[in-house]
């Protein structure tokens, strides 16, 4: 194994932290925290807190984001990584993916959608204004338990959340340290849905990599099937859809995979063998997306080189 591969492996395990970033300011439409905390120990299952907290507007709301940025002025390739449905987004999960891409020269932004918050070592870091997705769905549904009506509201509120993803893309695209011609997007679960919806808009992204889009909701919200199918059919850039066999539901691969097959290369999908099957579907869902890079990184790298080209660093 090469020295670079060993570093990536250690980063995936959470045993190596990257250098702390220097705080800086990024313009009037967003800001960056000047408090970079050195107090979180990898020995406690966390990374050194080598990220920066940024803020950006989404309509009238002020949203937060978690940014990992390489040292230097750039411009760097960049990835937006969309989190799932969890109300509190845990650094323990997303620092692994952030530091993985950071180690390959990417700036990484995890936008915290409306109503969500971010924590590290069980301590709050930041939050975004607005009402959480589930709360909005419940408020609009009221006491009406008609599944069809509720599911239409559910889809609508996913579109509302996608406004936050669109705002994050606009903010990141405007930063001087970002190469705006080398931006990609990924995400897991609800974040995979958001990545698919964003692919329909383009948002300046060169490629999209959704992990398990809607897998936990696939059985309960059948309306999401057609909506994601439409989004992928109309995607403005190539898409690589990824799942593991021990996910909660492999319906996204089975239903949406053929859509990408019909579009042809470089679009693709892959259902990987079970990831830590002894740990159940949670490992095959979010665990595979954020900690399975030793398995999927070579395929993602090949996809990006085919879809975008050498402007993006290889991941292996």
C-alpha positions as CSV (number, residue, x, y, z in Angstrom):
1,X,0.0,0.0,0.0
2,X,1.4,3.4,-0.9
3,X,2.0,6.1,1.7
4,X,-1.0,8.1,0.3
5,X,-3.2,5.0,0.5
6,X,-2.1,4.4,4.1
7,X,-3.0,8.0,5.0
8,X,-6.4,7.6,3.4
9,X,-7.0,4.4,5.3
10,X,-6.1,6.0,8.6
11,X,-8.2,9.0,7.8
12,X,-11.2,6.6,7.1
13,X,-10.7,5.0,10.5
14,X,-10.5,8.3,12.3
15,X,-6.9,7.9,13.5
16,X,-5.3,10.8,11.7
17,X,-6.4,14.4,11.7
18,X,-5.5,17.0,9.1
19,X,-3.9,20.4,10.0
20,X,-6.1,22.9,11.6
21,X,-7.3,25.6,9.2
22,X,-6.7,29.3,9.7
23,X,-9.9,31.3,10.2
24,X,-10.6,33.7,7.4
25,X,-13.5,35.8,6.0
26,X,-15.3,35.0,2.8
27,X,-17.3,38.0,1.8
28,X,-20.5,39.8,2.7
29,X,-22.9,37.0,1.8
30,X,-21.5,34.6,4.3
31,X,-19.1,34.3,7.2
32,X,-16.7,31.9,8.8
33,X,-16.3,31.3,12.5
34,X,-13.0,32.3,14.0
35,X,-13.2,29.7,16.8
36,X,-11.4,26.6,15.7
37,X,-11.5,24.2,18.6
38,X,-8.5,21.9,19.3
39,X,-10.2,20.2,22.3
40,X,-11.7,17.1,20.7
41,X,-9.7,14.0,20.9
42,X,-9.8,11.2,18.2
43,X,-9.3,8.8,21.1
44,X,-12.8,9.6,22.2
45,X,-14.1,8.6,18.8
46,X,-14.0,12.1,17.3
47,X,-11.7,14.1,15.0
48,X,-9.7,17.1,16.0
49,X,-12.1,19.8,15.1
50,X,-10.3,21.0,12.0
51,X,-13.4,22.4,10.3
52,X,-14.7,25.9,10.1
53,X,-18.3,27.0,10.7
54,X,-19.7,29.1,7.9
55,X,-23.0,30.9,7.4
56,X,-24.9,31.7,4.3
57,X,-28.4,32.8,3.4
58,X,-31.3,30.7,2.1
59,X,-34.1,33.1,1.3
60,X,-34.8,34.9,4.6
61,X,-33.1,32.1,6.7
62,X,-29.5,32.1,8.0
63,X,-28.0,28.7,7.6
64,X,-24.8,27.2,8.8
65,X,-22.3,24.9,7.1
66,X,-19.3,22.9,8.1
67,X,-16.3,23.6,5.9
68,X,-13.0,21.6,5.5
69,X,-10.6,23.6,3.5
70,X,-7.0,22.7,2.3
71,X,-4.3,25.0,3.4
72,X,-3.4,27.8,1.0
73,X,-5.5,30.1,-1.2
74,X,-6.5,27.6,-4.0
75,X,-8.5,27.6,-6.0
76,X,-9.4,24.1,-5.0
77,X,-11.9,21.5,-6.3
78,X,-14.9,21.3,-4.0
79,X,-17.6,18.9,-3.0
80,X,-20.9,19.6,-1.3
81,X,-22.0,16.7,0.9
82,X,-25.6,16.6,2.0
83,X,-26.5,15.0,5.3
84,X,-29.4,12.8,6.1
85,X,-32.7,13.3,8.0
86,X,-31.1,13.3,11.5
87,X,-32.0,16.4,13.4
88,X,-28.5,16.7,14.9
89,X,-25.8,16.0,12.4
90,X,-22.8,14.3,14.2
91,X,-19.2,15.2,13.5
92,X,-18.3,11.6,14.3
93,X,-19.9,10.6,11.0
94,X,-19.2,13.5,8.7
95,X,-15.6,14.3,9.8
96,X,-14.6,11.0,8.2
97,X,-16.0,12.0,4.8
98,X,-14.8,15.6,5.2
99,X,-11.3,14.6,6.0
100,X,-11.2,11.9,3.3
101,X,-11.9,14.4,0.5
102,X,-9.7,17.0,2.2
103,X,-6.8,14.6,2.1
104,X,-7.1,14.6,-1.7
105,X,-7.2,18.4,-2.0
106,X,-10.9,19.1,-2.0
107,X,-12.7,21.8,-0.1
108,X,-15.7,20.1,1.5
109,X,-18.9,21.8,2.6
110,X,-21.6,20.0,4.6
111,X,-24.6,22.5,4.5
112,X,-26.8,22.2,7.5
113,X,-30.3,22.5,6.2
114,X,-33.1,24.4,7.9
115,X,-34.0,23.3,11.4
116,X,-30.9,21.0,11.7
117,X,-27.9,21.4,14.0
118,X,-24.3,20.1,14.1
119,X,-22.5,18.7,17.1
120,X,-19.0,17.4,17.9
121,X,-18.2,15.2,20.9
122,X,-21.8,15.6,21.9
123,X,-21.4,19.3,22.2
124,X,-23.4,21.7,20.0
125,X,-21.4,23.5,17.3
126,X,-24.0,25.4,15.2
127,X,-27.5,25.3,13.9
128,X,-29.6,26.6,11.0
129,X,-32.7,28.8,11.3
130,X,-36.0,27.5,10.1
131,X,-38.3,24.5,10.8
132,X,-37.2,20.9,10.5
133,X,-38.5,18.8,7.7
134,X,-40.5,16.4,9.8
135,X,-42.1,19.2,11.8
136,X,-43.1,21.0,8.6
137,X,-44.7,17.8,7.3
138,X,-46.6,17.2,10.5
139,X,-47.8,20.8,10.7
140,X,-49.1,20.7,7.1
141,X,-50.7,17.3,7.5
142,X,-52.4,18.0,10.8
143,X,-54.9,15.3,11.7
144,X,-55.3,14.2,8.1
145,X,-53.9,10.7,7.9
146,X,-54.5,10.2,4.2
147,X,-51.2,8.7,3.1
148,X,-51.5,10.1,-0.4
149,X,-51.9,13.6,0.8
150,X,-49.2,13.3,3.4
151,X,-46.8,11.9,0.8
152,X,-47.4,14.7,-1.5
153,X,-46.6,17.1,1.3
154,X,-43.5,15.0,2.0
155,X,-42.3,15.4,-1.6
156,X,-43.0,19.2,-1.5
157,X,-41.0,19.7,1.6
158,X,-38.0,17.8,0.1
159,X,-38.2,20.4,-2.7
160,X,-38.2,23.2,0.0
161,X,-35.1,21.7,1.6
162,X,-33.5,21.6,-1.8
163,X,-33.6,25.4,-1.8
164,X,-31.1,25.2,1.0
165,X,-28.8,23.0,-1.1
166,X,-29.2,25.4,-4.0
167,X,-28.2,28.3,-1.6
168,X,-25.2,26.4,-0.4
169,X,-24.0,25.7,-4.0
170,X,-24.3,29.4,-4.8
171,X,-22.4,30.4,-1.7
172,X,-19.6,27.9,-2.3
173,X,-19.4,28.7,-6.0
174,X,-18.7,32.3,-5.2
175,X,-15.8,31.7,-2.8
176,X,-12.3,32.7,-4.1
177,X,-10.7,29.6,-2.8
178,X,-13.0,27.3,-4.9
179,X,-12.5,26.3,-8.5
180,X,-16.0,26.8,-9.8
181,X,-15.4,24.5,-12.7
182,X,-14.5,21.6,-10.5
183,X,-17.4,21.3,-8.1
184,X,-19.3,18.0,-7.4
185,X,-22.1,16.9,-5.0
186,X,-22.8,13.9,-2.9
187,X,-25.0,12.9,0.0
188,X,-26.5,10.1,2.0
189,X,-30.2,9.1,2.6
190,X,-32.2,12.3,2.6
191,X,-29.0,13.9,1.5
192,X,-29.1,11.4,-1.4
193,X,-32.5,12.6,-2.3
194,X,-31.3,16.2,-2.1
195,X,-28.4,15.3,-4.4
196,X,-30.7,13.7,-7.0
197,X,-33.0,16.8,-6.9
198,X,-30.0,19.1,-7.3
199,X,-28.9,17.1,-10.3
200,X,-32.0,18.2,-12.1
201,X,-31.0,21.8,-11.6
202,X,-27.3,21.4,-12.3
203,X,-26.2,24.2,-9.9
204,X,-22.8,24.3,-11.5
205,X,-21.9,20.8,-10.4
206,X,-19.9,18.6,-12.7
207,X,-21.1,15.3,-11.2
208,X,-23.4,13.9,-8.6
209,X,-22.9,10.9,-6.3
210,X,-26.0,10.0,-4.3
211,X,-25.7,7.3,-1.7
212,X,-28.9,5.3,-0.9
213,X,-31.3,8.1,-1.9
214,X,-34.5,7.7,0.1
215,X,-33.7,4.1,1.1
216,X,-35.3,4.4,4.6
217,X,-38.4,5.9,3.1
218,X,-38.7,3.8,0.0
219,X,-41.5,1.5,1.2
220,X,-43.5,4.2,3.0
221,X,-43.3,7.1,0.4
222,X,-43.8,5.4,-3.0
223,X,-44.2,8.9,-4.6
224,X,-40.5,9.4,-4.1
225,X,-39.8,6.8,-6.8
226,X,-41.2,8.7,-9.7
227,X,-39.9,12.0,-8.4
228,X,-36.3,10.8,-8.3
229,X,-36.7,9.0,-11.6
230,X,-37.7,12.3,-13.2
231,X,-34.8,14.1,-11.5
232,X,-32.2,11.6,-12.8
233,X,-33.7,11.5,-16.3
234,X,-33.3,15.3,-16.4
235,X,-29.9,15.4,-14.6
236,X,-27.6,18.1,-16.0
237,X,-24.4,16.2,-15.2
238,X,-23.4,12.6,-14.8
239,X,-24.7,10.6,-11.9
240,X,-23.2,7.6,-10.0
241,X,-25.8,6.0,-7.6
242,X,-24.3,3.9,-4.8
243,X,-25.7,1.5,-2.2
244,X,-24.6,-1.5,-0.2
245,X,-26.6,-4.7,-0.1
246,X,-27.4,-4.5,3.6
247,X,-29.1,-1.1,3.3
248,X,-32.6,-0.6,4.7
249,X,-34.0,-1.1,1.2
250,X,-32.2,-1.6,-2.1
251,X,-35.2,-0.2,-4.1
252,X,-33.3,2.9,-5.1
253,X,-30.7,0.8,-6.9
254,X,-33.3,-1.5,-8.4
255,X,-35.6,1.2,-9.6
256,X,-33.3,4.1,-10.4
257,X,-30.3,2.1,-11.6
258,X,-32.0,1.2,-15.0
259,X,-32.7,5.0,-15.5
260,X,-28.9,5.6,-15.4
261,X,-28.3,2.5,-17.6
262,X,-30.5,4.0,-20.2
263,X,-28.7,7.3,-20.2
264,X,-25.4,5.5,-20.7
265,X,-21.9,6.2,-19.6
266,X,-20.5,7.9,-17.7
267,X,-23.8,7.6,-15.7
268,X,-23.7,4.4,-13.6
269,X,-24.9,2.7,-10.4
270,X,-23.5,0.0,-8.2
271,X,-24.8,-2.2,-5.5
272,X,-21.9,-3.2,-3.3
273,X,-21.6,-6.3,-1.1
274,X,-22.9,-5.9,2.5
275,X,-20.8,-3.6,4.6
276,X,-20.3,-4.9,8.2
277,X,-23.4,-7.0,7.9
278,X,-23.2,-8.0,11.5
279,X,-24.0,-4.4,12.4
280,X,-27.3,-4.4,10.5
281,X,-28.8,-1.9,8.0
282,X,-27.4,1.2,9.7
283,X,-23.9,0.1,8.7
284,X,-25.0,-0.6,5.1
285,X,-26.7,2.8,5.0
286,X,-24.9,5.7,6.5
287,X,-21.9,3.7,7.7
288,X,-21.1,2.6,4.2
289,X,-21.4,6.1,2.8
290,X,-19.3,7.9,5.4
291,X,-16.8,5.2,6.4
292,X,-16.7,2.7,3.4
293,X,-14.3,4.8,1.2
294,X,-11.8,2.0,1.1
295,X,-14.4,0.1,-0.8
296,X,-16.0,2.7,-3.1
297,X,-13.3,5.4,-3.5
298,X,-11.6,3.7,-6.5
299,X,-14.9,3.4,-8.4
300,X,-15.9,7.0,-7.5
301,X,-12.5,8.2,-8.7
302,X,-12.8,6.4,-12.0
303,X,-16.3,7.9,-12.5
304,X,-15.1,11.4,-11.8
305,X,-12.1,11.0,-14.1
306,X,-14.5,9.9,-16.9
307,X,-17.2,12.3,-16.2
308,X,-15.1,15.4,-15.4
309,X,-11.5,14.7,-16.2
310,X,-8.1,15.6,-14.6
311,X,-9.4,18.9,-13.2
312,X,-10.5,16.7,-10.2
313,X,-7.8,14.9,-8.1
314,X,-7.9,11.1,-8.1
315,X,-9.2,9.5,-4.9
316,X,-6.9,6.5,-4.8
